């Protein structure tokens, strides 16, 4: 059953006519247009002069460890919080500057300049994330200069740049790897640029059998994921009046992952941390993602450029997973019942309810930015019209778990009989930003405007056919004006100081009963130093929330009846420090020793008292610390590089984490203990085009808790060694 909406034909027609109209295709000048409008940093926005916290992980850095897990990739960036879950990074939980990490719903995630969440306005906490292993680079921006990248402007933005069309006539790469627990990876791309037409095809597949074992019956606890990408670009002729590029991007991905929300009790985790209860044997997620993106850029002159993107994303997922054991919900005794059964399976057959968390998403829109470069001004005018929706059409089946620990279907649920609603949103965003150069001063002033309309249409569990009028039809509309101001001062060629302030915002989702947006004022100040092989940055940040959101998801253990609801936490104060340092010790023998440090300190607490049905908050007293935020995080790496080989060791440390708001010593049931995880990478370069590599993740085989869901413990990936080979042409 689907209740999907599509963009009107007139909107798509407008996008295509804008790109192809005779006026614009009247043809181009000597300089070739670029695709810089899909990135955050570039020639017009150099990384080192950004008035805020700015980082770019380039291809060379991505190649060091060749991670398939985005959370391991981002560990080297200060001010970015990661909360592991499944061990493979399939369910990323990422936050910035105290926003919280739950399903990355508090930050803006983009791929090639387009919002990547399946429904970023209507349902921001979702289970799709672009495949990080196929990315060419990753951009991270925090602070007041994020005004161009909404809708969430408090924490920051991550923009992942997919494989760009090579400038050579033919170029490509083959990367294959295999490792423990059935891990395998195949990544291949090829493409090139002709006189006017360019193209690239990129395919990425990775899989594993899993590092957990299901009690009694065994079985696969791993995953298989495929991701395919194709791009075609057309450049205007050399003698054209205007330089232009028109690019088409098609993407398809699918995933089958045998994951669960049923962790282990404390005692079982201590004895058998890599076990899974037999009641979770049917748990599996199936996903499918399709994308069409059309990019167009035109240079009207050397100082006037217009970039336009039309996009359409279609995502469907069904996480089929146990949510009741022996009639008990997982957070109200179900985990303990599953544990007790596996200790004595000869007892009478036990009922296990398996819920089909079936959802489909649409995200689509058109966005444009006009850049006008003057002598001392760099003006950007932007607009985006966006629509998205989430269609929940769910049911639950019942199984008998017998004395052989085998589950047999006893009752099939009716689709739509468990959850049966559509959350949708329409949004218009406008912004203007001016970067003003005044000698050694650079001032960036901007304002963003968001106008949002949301709707929740609920047919209820008794009307799976969606006949007649829905039981609930709730509309909400609101708007926000979000100013920002930042400045840098170049003390000398090496040393720069910066400061900024912005108003933060996040839209109220259809599940927010109070219809209140998240709002904050965010401040930062710091310095950046670049000299030769040394680069360093230190930034103090402070966020003063007048209202903070909490999104109820199964991943943080919310009760099924509350999933999809958004709660208001009122006033919150977040302050902290981000520090990074990169240095390479070079010798006369062409040997270098690169080192990197990244440290984050965060103090995040509620500034008011209240009672909440949001499980991680509960009854809050003023001064309670926010859950799932470590006070101290540290990343350190060191390596040695010579002509034919290199060796790198990276370590990441995270403080104790509380899973529920509170003060003082953390109760054992709410504690995720501090941990240090070490990874190793070794590379041998056979030639300029061939490489052999070895990686060891969790080198010292640390057994640690990644998260607590429904009061149960989830374990991190153990020592995993893999070897690989790459060939570049």
C-alpha positions as CSV (number, residue, x, y, z in Angstrom):
1,X,0.0,0.0,0.0
2,X,1.4,3.4,-0.9
3,X,0.4,7.0,-0.5
4,X,3.3,8.5,-2.3
5,X,3.3,12.0,-3.8
6,X,5.4,13.2,-6.7
7,X,6.6,16.5,-7.8
8,X,4.3,18.2,-10.2
9,X,5.2,17.9,-13.9
10,X,5.5,21.6,-14.1
11,X,8.3,21.6,-11.4
12,X,10.4,19.0,-13.2
13,X,9.7,20.7,-16.5
14,X,10.9,24.0,-15.1
15,X,14.1,22.3,-13.9
16,X,14.9,20.7,-17.3
17,X,13.9,23.8,-19.3
18,X,16.2,25.9,-17.1
19,X,19.0,23.5,-17.9
20,X,18.3,23.1,-21.6
21,X,16.6,26.4,-22.8
22,X,18.0,28.0,-25.9
23,X,18.9,31.1,-23.9
24,X,21.2,29.1,-21.6
25,X,22.4,26.6,-24.2
26,X,23.3,29.5,-26.4
27,X,26.8,28.1,-25.9
28,X,29.9,28.6,-24.0
29,X,33.1,30.5,-23.6
30,X,36.8,29.4,-23.5
31,X,36.8,28.2,-19.8
32,X,35.1,25.0,-19.0
33,X,32.4,25.0,-16.3
34,X,33.0,22.8,-13.3
35,X,30.8,20.9,-10.8
36,X,32.1,22.9,-7.9
37,X,28.5,23.8,-6.9
38,X,28.0,20.3,-5.5
39,X,30.8,20.7,-3.0
40,X,31.3,22.9,0.1
41,X,35.0,23.8,-0.5
42,X,36.7,24.8,-3.7
43,X,38.5,27.6,-5.4
44,X,35.9,30.2,-4.3
45,X,35.8,28.8,-0.7
46,X,39.3,27.7,0.2
47,X,39.4,25.3,3.2
48,X,42.0,27.2,5.2
49,X,40.1,30.5,5.1
50,X,36.6,29.2,6.2
51,X,35.4,31.2,9.2
52,X,34.5,28.1,11.2
53,X,35.4,24.5,11.8
54,X,36.2,23.0,8.3
55,X,37.7,19.7,7.3
56,X,38.1,17.7,4.1
57,X,39.0,14.0,4.1
58,X,40.6,13.6,0.7
59,X,41.2,10.5,-1.4
60,X,44.7,10.0,-0.1
61,X,43.4,10.0,3.5
62,X,40.5,7.7,2.7
63,X,43.0,5.2,1.0
64,X,45.1,4.9,4.2
65,X,42.6,2.5,6.0
66,X,40.1,2.0,3.2
67,X,37.3,1.9,5.8
68,X,33.8,0.8,4.8
69,X,32.5,2.2,8.1
70,X,31.8,6.0,8.1
71,X,32.1,6.2,11.8
72,X,35.7,5.0,11.7
73,X,36.4,7.5,8.9
74,X,35.0,10.4,10.9
75,X,36.8,9.6,14.1
76,X,39.7,11.8,13.2
77,X,37.5,15.0,13.1
78,X,37.1,16.9,16.3
79,X,33.6,18.0,17.3
80,X,32.0,14.9,15.6
81,X,30.4,12.3,17.8
82,X,29.9,8.7,16.8
83,X,27.9,6.1,18.5
84,X,28.6,2.6,17.1
85,X,25.8,0.0,16.9
86,X,26.1,-3.0,14.7
87,X,29.9,-3.0,14.4
88,X,30.0,-2.6,10.6
89,X,28.7,1.0,10.4
90,X,25.5,0.0,8.6
91,X,23.4,2.1,11.1
92,X,25.4,5.4,11.6
93,X,24.7,7.5,14.6
94,X,26.6,10.8,14.1
95,X,26.3,14.1,15.9
96,X,28.2,17.4,16.1
97,X,28.8,19.9,18.9
98,X,26.5,18.2,21.4
99,X,23.5,17.7,19.2
100,X,23.3,14.0,20.0
101,X,23.8,11.2,17.5
102,X,20.6,9.2,17.2
103,X,20.4,8.1,13.5
104,X,22.3,11.3,12.5
105,X,18.9,13.1,12.7
106,X,20.4,16.3,14.2
107,X,22.8,17.2,11.4
108,X,22.5,17.6,7.7
109,X,23.9,14.7,5.7
110,X,24.4,15.4,1.9
111,X,25.8,13.5,-1.1
112,X,27.0,15.7,-3.9
113,X,25.3,18.7,-2.4
114,X,21.8,17.0,-2.0
115,X,20.2,16.0,1.3
116,X,20.7,12.3,1.7
117,X,18.2,11.4,4.5
118,X,15.2,9.6,3.0
119,X,12.8,12.2,4.5
120,X,15.0,15.0,6.1
121,X,12.0,17.1,7.1
122,X,9.2,14.6,7.8
123,X,11.3,11.8,9.4
124,X,14.9,12.8,9.9
125,X,15.9,9.7,11.9
126,X,16.1,7.1,9.2
127,X,18.0,3.9,8.2
128,X,19.7,4.9,5.0
129,X,23.2,6.3,4.7
130,X,25.3,6.7,1.5
131,X,27.9,4.0,1.1
132,X,31.1,5.7,2.4
133,X,33.6,3.3,0.7
134,X,32.8,4.6,-2.8
135,X,33.2,8.3,-1.9
136,X,36.0,10.3,-3.4
137,X,36.2,12.8,-0.5
138,X,34.2,13.9,2.6
139,X,33.6,17.5,3.7
140,X,32.7,18.5,7.2
141,X,31.6,22.0,8.2
142,X,30.5,23.3,11.6
143,X,29.6,26.7,12.8
144,X,28.1,29.9,11.5
145,X,29.2,29.3,7.8
146,X,26.7,26.5,7.6
147,X,23.8,28.9,6.9
148,X,23.7,27.7,3.3
149,X,23.1,24.1,4.3
150,X,19.8,23.5,6.1
151,X,17.5,22.5,7.4
152,X,19.5,21.7,10.5
153,X,21.9,24.6,11.2
154,X,22.9,24.0,14.8
155,X,25.5,21.2,14.6
156,X,26.9,21.1,11.1
157,X,26.9,19.4,7.8
158,X,28.6,16.4,6.2
159,X,28.8,16.4,2.4
160,X,30.1,13.2,0.7
161,X,31.4,13.6,-2.8
162,X,30.9,10.6,-5.0
163,X,33.1,9.5,-7.8
164,X,33.6,12.5,-10.2
165,X,34.1,12.0,-13.9
166,X,37.8,11.7,-14.6
167,X,39.4,14.4,-16.8
168,X,41.5,11.8,-18.6
169,X,40.3,9.9,-21.7
170,X,40.1,6.7,-19.6
171,X,40.8,6.2,-16.0
172,X,39.7,3.7,-13.3
173,X,40.4,1.5,-10.4
174,X,39.9,-2.0,-9.2
175,X,39.9,-2.7,-5.4
176,X,39.3,-6.2,-4.0
177,X,39.6,-7.4,-0.4
178,X,38.8,-10.4,1.8
179,X,39.0,-10.9,5.5
180,X,37.8,-12.6,8.7
181,X,34.1,-13.4,9.3
182,X,33.5,-13.8,5.6
183,X,34.3,-10.1,4.8
184,X,34.6,-9.4,1.1
185,X,34.8,-6.2,-0.9
186,X,34.8,-5.4,-4.6
187,X,35.1,-1.8,-5.8
188,X,35.5,-0.9,-9.4
189,X,35.1,2.3,-11.4
190,X,36.0,3.5,-14.9
191,X,35.3,6.6,-16.9
192,X,36.7,9.4,-18.9
193,X,36.2,12.7,-20.6
194,X,35.9,13.2,-24.3
195,X,35.8,16.5,-26.2
196,X,32.3,17.4,-24.8
197,X,30.9,14.2,-23.2
198,X,32.2,12.5,-20.1
199,X,31.0,9.5,-18.1
200,X,31.9,7.3,-15.2
201,X,30.5,4.0,-13.8
202,X,31.2,3.0,-10.2
203,X,30.2,-0.3,-8.5
204,X,30.8,-1.1,-4.8
205,X,29.8,-4.4,-3.1
206,X,30.8,-5.4,0.4
207,X,29.6,-8.2,2.6
208,X,30.3,-10.3,5.7
209,X,28.9,-13.4,7.5
210,X,28.9,-11.5,10.8
211,X,30.9,-11.9,14.0
212,X,28.0,-13.0,16.2
213,X,26.5,-16.5,16.5
214,X,22.8,-17.2,17.2
215,X,22.3,-19.6,20.1
216,X,21.2,-23.1,19.1
217,X,20.5,-22.6,15.4
218,X,23.5,-20.6,14.2
219,X,23.0,-18.7,10.9
220,X,24.2,-15.6,9.2
221,X,24.5,-12.5,11.3
222,X,26.2,-10.4,8.6
223,X,25.1,-8.4,5.5
224,X,25.4,-7.9,1.8
225,X,25.3,-4.5,0.3
226,X,25.5,-3.3,-3.4
227,X,25.9,0.2,-4.6
228,X,26.0,1.2,-8.3
229,X,26.5,4.7,-9.7
230,X,26.6,6.2,-13.2
231,X,27.2,9.7,-14.3
232,X,27.1,11.3,-17.8
233,X,28.1,15.0,-18.4
234,X,27.8,17.2,-21.4
235,X,29.9,20.3,-21.8
236,X,29.1,23.1,-24.2
237,X,31.3,23.7,-27.2
238,X,34.5,25.7,-27.1
239,X,33.0,28.6,-29.1
240,X,29.8,28.7,-27.1
241,X,28.7,32.1,-25.7
242,X,28.4,30.7,-22.1
243,X,30.4,27.9,-20.5
244,X,28.1,25.2,-19.2
245,X,28.0,21.6,-17.9
246,X,24.9,19.4,-17.7
247,X,25.4,16.2,-15.6
248,X,23.0,13.3,-15.0
249,X,23.6,11.0,-12.1
250,X,21.8,7.7,-11.5
251,X,22.3,5.6,-8.4
252,X,21.0,2.3,-7.1
253,X,21.7,0.4,-3.9
254,X,20.3,-2.5,-1.9
255,X,21.1,-4.1,1.3
256,X,20.2,-7.3,3.2
257,X,21.5,-7.2,6.8
258,X,20.7,-9.8,9.4
259,X,20.6,-7.3,12.3
260,X,18.5,-7.1,15.4
261,X,17.5,-4.8,18.2
262,X,17.9,-7.6,20.7
263,X,21.1,-7.2,22.6
264,X,22.4,-9.1,25.6
265,X,21.8,-8.9,29.4
266,X,24.8,-7.7,31.4
267,X,25.6,-11.2,32.7
268,X,25.4,-12.7,29.2
269,X,27.5,-10.0,27.7
270,X,30.3,-10.8,30.3
271,X,30.3,-14.5,29.4
272,X,29.4,-14.6,25.7
273,X,29.6,-11.1,24.2
274,X,29.3,-12.3,20.6
275,X,26.2,-14.4,21.1
276,X,22.6,-13.6,19.9
277,X,19.5,-15.0,21.4
278,X,17.6,-17.6,19.4
279,X,14.5,-15.4,19.5
280,X,16.3,-13.0,17.1
281,X,16.9,-15.6,14.4
282,X,14.3,-14.2,12.0
283,X,15.6,-10.6,12.3
284,X,16.6,-9.1,8.9
285,X,16.5,-5.8,7.1
286,X,15.9,-5.4,3.3
287,X,16.5,-2.0,1.7
288,X,16.4,-0.5,-1.8
289,X,17.5,3.0,-2.7
290,X,17.1,4.7,-6.1
291,X,18.3,8.2,-7.1
292,X,18.1,10.6,-10.0
293,X,20.1,13.8,-9.9
294,X,20.5,16.4,-12.6
295,X,23.2,19.1,-12.1
296,X,23.5,22.1,-14.4
297,X,26.0,25.0,-14.1
298,X,26.4,28.0,-16.3
299,X,29.1,30.7,-16.3
300,X,27.4,33.9,-17.6
301,X,30.8,35.6,-17.1
302,X,34.0,35.2,-15.1
303,X,32.2,36.6,-12.0
304,X,28.6,35.3,-12.4
305,X,27.7,31.6,-12.1
306,X,24.4,29.8,-11.7
307,X,24.2,26.2,-10.5
308,X,20.9,24.2,-10.4
309,X,20.2,20.7,-9.2
310,X,17.0,18.7,-9.5
311,X,16.8,15.5,-7.4
312,X,14.6,12.5,-6.7
313,X,15.2,9.8,-4.1
314,X,13.2,6.7,-3.5
315,X,14.0,4.5,-0.5
316,X,12.2,1.5,0.8
317,X,13.0,-0.6,3.8
318,X,11.6,-3.4,5.9
319,X,13.3,-4.3,9.1
320,X,11.7,-7.6,10.2
321,X,12.6,-8.0,13.9
322,X,11.4,-9.5,17.1
323,X,9.7,-6.9,19.3
324,X,8.0,-9.1,21.9
325,X,9.2,-12.3,23.6
326,X,6.7,-14.4,25.6
327,X,4.2,-11.5,25.4
328,X,6.7,-9.0,26.9
329,X,8.1,-6.0,25.1
330,X,11.9,-6.0,24.7
331,X,12.3,-3.0,27.1
332,X,9.9,-4.6,29.7
333,X,11.3,-8.0,30.2
334,X,11.5,-9.5,26.7
335,X,15.3,-9.5,26.6
336,X,15.4,-11.3,30.0
337,X,12.8,-13.8,28.7
338,X,14.9,-14.6,25.6
339,X,18.0,-15.1,27.7
340,X,16.2,-17.4,30.2
341,X,14.8,-19.5,27.3
342,X,18.2,-20.1,25.7
343,X,19.5,-21.2,29.1
344,X,16.7,-23.8,29.3
345,X,15.2,-24.4,25.9
346,X,13.5,-27.6,27.0
347,X,10.7,-25.5,28.5
348,X,7.3,-25.3,26.7
349,X,7.3,-23.4,23.3
350,X,7.5,-19.7,23.6
351,X,5.7,-17.1,21.5
352,X,7.8,-14.5,19.7
353,X,6.2,-11.6,17.9
354,X,8.2,-10.4,14.9
355,X,7.3,-7.0,13.6
356,X,7.6,-5.9,9.9
357,X,8.8,-2.3,10.3
358,X,7.9,-1.6,6.7
359,X,8.4,1.9,5.4
360,X,8.8,3.7,2.1
361,X,10.2,7.2,1.6
362,X,10.3,9.9,-1.1
363,X,12.6,12.9,-1.1
364,X,12.6,15.3,-4.1
365,X,13.1,18.9,-5.0
366,X,15.0,21.5,-6.9
367,X,17.7,23.8,-5.6
368,X,19.7,26.6,-7.2
369,X,22.5,29.0,-6.2
370,X,23.6,32.2,-8.0
371,X,27.2,33.2,-7.2
372,X,28.3,36.8,-8.0
373,X,32.0,37.5,-7.5
374,X,32.9,41.2,-7.1
375,X,36.1,42.9,-6.2
376,X,35.6,42.6,-2.4
377,X,32.3,40.7,-2.3
378,X,31.4,37.1,-2.9
379,X,27.6,37.0,-3.0
380,X,25.5,33.8,-3.0
381,X,21.8,33.7,-3.5
382,X,20.2,30.3,-3.0
383,X,16.7,28.7,-3.0
384,X,15.4,25.2,-2.6
385,X,11.9,23.7,-2.9
386,X,11.7,20.3,-1.3
387,X,9.0,17.6,-0.6
388,X,9.4,14.4,1.3
389,X,7.3,11.8,3.0
390,X,7.5,8.6,5.0
391,X,4.8,5.9,4.6
392,X,4.6,3.5,7.5
393,X,2.6,0.3,6.5
394,X,3.5,-2.3,9.1
395,X,2.3,-5.6,10.6
396,X,3.4,-8.3,13.0
397,X,3.7,-12.1,12.7
398,X,3.8,-14.6,15.6
399,X,6.2,-17.6,15.8
400,X,6.6,-20.5,18.2
401,X,10.1,-20.9,19.5
402,X,10.4,-24.7,20.3
403,X,12.8,-26.7,22.4
404,X,15.1,-27.1,19.5
405,X,15.4,-23.3,19.4
406,X,13.7,-23.2,16.0
407,X,11.0,-20.6,15.2
408,X,7.8,-21.7,13.3
409,X,5.3,-19.3,11.9
410,X,1.9,-19.6,13.7
411,X,0.1,-16.4,12.7
412,X,0.6,-14.0,9.8
413,X,-0.2,-10.4,10.4
414,X,-2.3,-8.2,8.0
415,X,-0.2,-5.5,6.3
416,X,-1.2,-2.1,7.8
417,X,-2.6,-3.6,11.0
418,X,0.3,-2.4,13.2
419,X,1.2,1.1,12.0
420,X,-0.6,2.8,9.1
421,X,0.3,6.4,8.5
422,X,2.0,8.9,6.3
423,X,4.2,11.8,7.5
424,X,4.9,14.4,4.9
425,X,6.5,17.8,4.5
426,X,6.9,20.6,2.0
427,X,9.6,23.2,2.5
428,X,10.9,26.4,0.8
429,X,14.3,27.5,1.8
430,X,16.0,30.8,0.8
431,X,19.3,32.2,1.7
432,X,21.7,35.0,0.9
433,X,25.4,35.2,2.0
434,X,28.0,37.8,1.4
435,X,31.7,37.2,2.0
436,X,33.4,40.6,2.3
437,X,37.1,41.1,2.2
438,X,38.5,44.2,4.0
439,X,42.3,43.9,3.9
440,X,43.3,41.2,6.3
441,X,39.7,41.0,7.6
442,X,37.1,38.7,6.0
443,X,33.5,39.1,7.1
444,X,30.8,36.6,6.2
445,X,27.2,37.7,6.8
446,X,24.2,35.6,5.9
447,X,20.6,34.9,6.5
448,X,18.5,31.8,5.8
449,X,14.7,31.6,5.7
450,X,12.8,28.3,6.1
451,X,9.0,28.0,5.4
452,X,7.8,24.5,6.3
453,X,4.4,22.7,6.2
454,X,4.0,19.2,7.6
455,X,1.2,16.7,7.8
456,X,0.5,13.4,9.6
457,X,-2.3,11.3,8.1
458,X,-3.1,8.2,10.3
459,X,-5.6,5.6,9.2
460,X,-5.1,3.5,12.4
461,X,-4.5,-0.1,13.0
462,X,-8.2,-1.0,12.3
463,X,-8.2,0.3,8.8
464,X,-5.4,-1.4,6.8
465,X,-7.2,-0.7,3.6
466,X,-7.1,3.0,4.2
467,X,-10.8,3.3,3.4
468,X,-12.7,6.5,3.9
469,X,-11.4,9.3,6.1
470,X,-8.2,8.8,8.2
471,X,-8.6,8.8,12.0
472,X,-6.1,11.6,12.3
473,X,-5.2,14.3,9.8
474,X,-2.8,16.9,11.5
475,X,-1.3,19.9,9.7
476,X,1.4,22.2,11.0
477,X,3.2,25.1,9.4
478,X,6.0,27.4,10.6
479,X,8.8,29.6,9.4
480,X,12.1,30.7,10.7
481,X,14.6,33.5,9.8
482,X,18.1,32.5,10.7
483,X,20.9,35.2,10.6
484,X,24.6,34.4,10.9
485,X,27.7,36.5,11.1
486,X,31.4,35.4,11.2
487,X,34.8,37.0,10.7
488,X,38.4,36.0,10.3
489,X,41.6,38.1,10.7
490,X,44.8,37.0,9.0
491,X,47.5,38.0,11.5
492,X,50.2,36.8,9.1
493,X,50.6,34.3,6.3
494,X,50.5,31.4,8.9
495,X,48.1,32.5,11.7
496,X,44.4,33.2,11.4
497,X,41.8,33.9,14.1
498,X,38.1,33.5,13.7
499,X,34.8,34.1,15.5
500,X,31.1,33.6,14.6
501,X,27.5,33.6,15.7
502,X,24.4,32.0,14.1
503,X,20.8,31.2,15.0
504,X,20.3,27.4,15.0
505,X,17.2,25.7,13.8
506,X,15.6,22.3,13.2
507,X,12.1,21.8,11.9
508,X,9.4,20.3,14.0
509,X,8.5,16.9,12.5
510,X,4.8,15.8,12.1
511,X,5.3,13.7,15.3
512,X,5.9,16.8,17.5
513,X,2.6,17.2,19.4
514,X,3.6,20.7,20.6
515,X,4.5,21.8,17.1
516,X,7.7,23.5,18.4
517,X,10.8,24.0,16.3
518,X,14.3,23.5,17.7
519,X,16.0,26.8,18.2
520,X,19.4,27.9,19.5
521,X,22.1,30.6,19.4
522,X,25.5,29.2,18.6
523,X,28.8,30.9,19.2
524,X,32.4,30.0,18.3
525,X,35.9,31.5,18.5
526,X,39.3,30.1,17.7
527,X,42.5,30.1,15.7
528,X,44.0,28.3,12.8
529,X,47.8,27.8,12.1
530,X,49.3,26.5,8.8
531,X,53.0,26.5,8.2
532,X,54.8,24.0,6.1
533,X,54.2,20.5,7.5
534,X,52.3,21.7,10.5
535,X,48.6,22.6,10.6
536,X,46.6,23.1,13.8
537,X,43.2,24.5,14.8
538,X,41.5,25.2,18.2
539,X,37.9,26.4,18.4
540,X,35.7,27.0,21.5
541,X,32.0,26.6,20.9
542,X,28.8,27.4,22.9
543,X,25.3,26.5,22.0
544,X,22.4,28.1,23.9
545,X,19.2,26.2,23.1
546,X,15.8,27.6,23.9
547,X,14.4,24.3,22.8
548,X,16.0,21.0,21.9
549,X,14.4,18.1,20.1
550,X,14.5,14.4,20.9
551,X,13.4,11.9,18.2
552,X,11.9,8.6,19.4
553,X,13.4,5.6,17.5
554,X,13.8,1.9,18.2
555,X,17.6,2.4,18.1
556,X,17.5,4.2,21.5
557,X,15.0,1.8,22.9
558,X,11.7,3.7,22.6
559,X,8.5,2.0,23.1
560,X,6.8,1.0,19.8
561,X,3.8,3.2,20.5
562,X,6.1,6.3,20.7
563,X,8.4,5.6,17.7
564,X,8.2,8.5,15.3
565,X,7.2,11.0,18.0
566,X,9.4,14.1,18.5
567,X,9.8,15.5,22.0
568,X,10.8,19.0,23.3
569,X,13.5,19.3,26.0
570,X,13.5,23.1,26.4
571,X,16.6,24.9,27.4
572,X,20.0,23.2,27.0
573,X,23.5,24.6,27.3
574,X,26.4,23.0,25.3
575,X,29.9,24.2,25.5
576,X,33.2,22.7,24.5
577,X,36.6,22.7,22.7
578,X,37.8,21.3,19.4
579,X,41.5,20.8,18.8
580,X,43.3,19.3,15.9
581,X,47.0,19.0,14.9
582,X,48.7,17.5,11.8
583,X,52.4,17.3,11.5
584,X,54.8,15.3,9.3
585,X,58.4,14.7,10.5
586,X,60.5,14.4,7.3
587,X,64.1,13.0,7.1
588,X,66.8,13.4,4.5
589,X,66.4,9.8,3.6
590,X,62.9,10.4,2.1
591,X,61.2,8.9,5.1
592,X,58.3,10.7,6.7
593,X,56.5,10.2,10.0
594,X,53.0,11.8,9.9
595,X,51.2,12.2,13.1
596,X,47.6,13.5,13.8
597,X,45.7,14.5,16.9
598,X,42.1,15.4,17.4
599,X,40.5,16.2,20.8
600,X,37.0,17.2,21.8
601,X,35.7,18.3,25.1
602,X,32.0,18.7,25.6
603,X,29.9,19.8,28.6
604,X,26.2,19.4,27.7
605,X,23.4,19.8,30.3
606,X,19.7,20.7,30.6
607,X,19.0,24.2,31.9
608,X,15.5,23.4,33.0
609,X,13.5,20.7,34.8
610,X,10.7,18.8,33.1
611,X,9.0,15.4,32.7
612,X,9.2,13.6,29.4
613,X,7.9,10.4,27.8
614,X,11.2,10.3,25.7
615,X,13.0,7.4,27.2
616,X,16.6,8.7,27.2
617,X,15.4,11.9,29.0
618,X,12.7,10.7,31.4
619,X,12.2,13.0,34.4
620,X,14.9,15.7,34.0
621,X,16.3,17.9,36.7
622,X,18.1,21.1,35.8
623,X,21.8,20.4,35.5
624,X,21.3,16.8,34.2
625,X,23.8,15.8,31.6
626,X,22.6,14.9,28.1
627,X,22.7,11.2,27.3
628,X,25.0,9.7,24.7
629,X,27.6,12.5,24.8
630,X,31.1,11.7,26.0
631,X,32.9,14.5,27.9
632,X,36.3,13.7,26.4
633,X,37.2,12.2,23.0
634,X,40.7,11.7,21.6
635,X,42.0,10.5,18.3
636,X,45.7,9.9,17.6
637,X,47.5,8.4,14.7
638,X,51.1,7.9,13.7
639,X,52.7,6.4,10.7
640,X,55.9,5.9,8.7
641,X,56.1,6.4,4.9
642,X,58.8,5.4,2.5
643,X,58.8,5.1,-1.3
644,X,57.4,1.6,-1.5
645,X,55.5,1.1,1.7
646,X,53.8,2.7,4.7
647,X,52.5,1.7,8.1
648,X,49.9,3.6,10.1
649,X,48.4,3.0,13.6
650,X,45.3,5.0,14.7
651,X,43.7,5.0,18.2
652,X,40.4,6.5,19.3
653,X,39.4,7.0,22.9
654,X,35.9,7.8,24.3
655,X,35.0,8.6,27.9
656,X,32.2,6.9,29.8
657,X,28.8,7.6,28.3
658,X,25.4,7.7,30.0
659,X,22.4,6.4,28.1
660,X,19.9,8.4,30.2
661,X,20.0,12.0,31.4
662,X,21.3,12.4,34.9
663,X,24.0,13.8,37.2
664,X,26.9,12.4,39.2
665,X,28.1,8.8,39.0
666,X,26.5,6.9,36.1
667,X,24.3,3.9,37.1
668,X,25.6,0.6,35.8
669,X,22.4,-0.1,33.8
670,X,22.9,3.3,32.1
671,X,26.7,3.1,31.5
672,X,28.7,2.6,28.4
673,X,32.2,2.3,29.7
674,X,35.2,4.2,28.3
675,X,37.1,2.5,25.6
676,X,40.2,2.8,23.4
677,X,40.1,1.1,20.0
678,X,43.3,0.7,17.9
679,X,43.4,0.1,14.1
680,X,46.4,-0.7,11.9
681,X,47.0,-0.3,8.2
682,X,50.0,-1.6,6.2
683,X,50.5,-0.8,2.5
684,X,53.0,-2.1,-0.1
685,X,53.2,-0.4,-3.5
686,X,54.2,-2.9,-6.1
687,X,54.3,-0.1,-8.7
688,X,52.7,3.2,-9.4
689,X,49.5,1.5,-10.4
690,X,49.4,-1.6,-8.0
691,X,49.1,-1.9,-4.3
692,X,48.8,-4.7,-1.7
693,X,47.4,-3.7,1.7
694,X,46.5,-5.2,5.1
695,X,44.2,-3.7,7.7
696,X,43.5,-4.8,11.3
697,X,40.5,-3.2,12.9
698,X,40.3,-3.4,16.7
699,X,44.0,-4.6,16.8
700,X,44.0,-5.6,20.4
701,X,40.6,-7.3,20.3
702,X,38.9,-5.1,22.8
703,X,35.5,-6.3,23.9
704,X,33.3,-3.3,24.4
705,X,29.7,-2.1,24.4
706,X,28.7,0.0,21.4
707,X,25.2,1.0,22.6
708,X,22.4,-0.1,24.9
709,X,19.0,-0.7,23.3
710,X,16.0,-1.7,25.4
711,X,18.4,-2.0,28.3
712,X,20.5,-4.6,26.5
713,X,24.1,-4.5,25.4
714,X,25.4,-4.5,21.8
715,X,29.0,-5.5,21.2
716,X,31.6,-3.9,18.9
717,X,33.4,-5.7,16.1
718,X,36.3,-7.9,17.4
719,X,39.8,-8.0,15.8
720,X,39.2,-8.2,12.1
721,X,42.0,-8.6,9.6
722,X,41.6,-8.2,5.9
723,X,44.0,-8.1,2.9
724,X,43.4,-6.4,-0.4
725,X,44.8,-5.5,-3.8
726,X,44.2,-2.3,-5.9
727,X,45.0,-1.6,-9.5
728,X,44.7,1.9,-10.9
729,X,44.8,2.9,-14.5
